[in-house]
Amino acid sequence: MSDRLDNKTPNKSMMRNGKYLVEVDPEAVDDLIVFNLKTHLAMLKNDMKRRKVGEGLSFWSSDPKEDVKQYKRMIKAFKKVLWYYSGEETDDYPKKT
């Protein structure tokens, strides 16, 4: 029997512990990671803007200035990981030498 689905019944060899095994191209996984990093980076930037003006929820500290400092550190870290996965240059990465 083939390892492919026959459009009617899943092949039992395609299942592990009652769950389907799906093969994903590594480049597609990278694309998903980059998409999620960009989405979360945009959310962090938006949250930081709100905290700068005293709005939004405190996340790391009840002091908005301390919260903004932590947002900046997180944004920098996200940009570094984004650069690693996508090769896209940001204002922080790669560092100019």
C-alpha positions in Angstrom: 0.0 0.0 0.0 1.2 3.5 -0.8 2.2 6.1 1.8 -0.2 8.6 0.1 -3.7 9.4 0.9 -6.3 8.0 -1.4 -8.8 10.9 -0.9 -11.1 8.6 1.1 -9.3 6.9 3.9 -6.0 8.0 5.6 -3.2 5.5 5.3 -2.4 4.1 8.8 1.3 4.5 8.0 0.7 8.2 7.9 -0.4 8.3 11.5 1.6 8.3 14.7 -0.2 7.8 18.1 -3.5 8.6 16.4 -2.2 11.8 14.8 -1.3 12.5 11.2 2.3 13.0 10.3 2.8 15.9 8.0 6.1 16.6 6.2 6.8 20.3 5.7 9.6 21.7 3.6 12.2 23.4 5.8 12.0 26.6 3.8 8.2 26.7 4.6 9.0 26.3 8.3 11.5 29.2 8.0 8.8 31.3 6.3 6.3 30.6 9.1 8.9 31.5 11.7 9.7 34.8 9.9 6.0 35.6 9.5 5.4 35.0 13.2 8.5 37.0 14.3 7.4 40.0 12.1 3.9 39.8 13.6 5.1 39.7 17.2 7.7 42.4 16.5 4.9 44.7 15.2 2.9 43.9 18.3 5.8 44.7 20.6 6.5 48.0 18.8 2.8 49.0 19.1 2.7 48.0 22.8 5.9 50.0 23.5 4.4 53.1 21.8 1.4 52.8 24.0 3.5 52.4 27.2 5.6 55.4 26.3 2.5 57.6 26.6 1.3 55.8 29.8 -1.3 53.7 28.1 -1.6 49.9 27.9 -1.0 47.3 30.5 2.2 47.1 32.5 4.0 43.9 31.4 7.4 43.8 33.1 7.2 46.7 35.5 4.5 49.1 36.8 6.9 51.9 35.9 6.3 52.8 32.3 9.9 53.9 31.8 11.2 50.5 33.0 8.6 48.8 30.8 9.8 50.7 27.7 13.4 49.7 28.4 12.4 46.1 28.5 10.3 46.5 25.3 13.4 47.9 23.6 15.5 44.9 24.7 12.8 42.5 23.5 12.5 44.3 20.2 16.2 44.2 19.7 16.2 40.4 20.4 13.4 39.8 18.0 15.2 41.8 15.3 18.3 39.7 15.8 16.4 36.4 15.5 14.5 37.7 12.5 17.8 38.6 10.8 19.1 35.1 11.5 16.1 33.4 9.9 15.4 35.8 7.0 18.7 37.6 6.4 16.7 40.8 6.3 18.6 43.8 7.5 17.0 45.9 10.2 18.3 49.1 11.8 20.1 46.9 14.4 21.3 43.9 12.4 23.7 43.1 11.0 25.9 45.4 13.1 27.9 47.8 11.0 31.7 47.3 11.7 
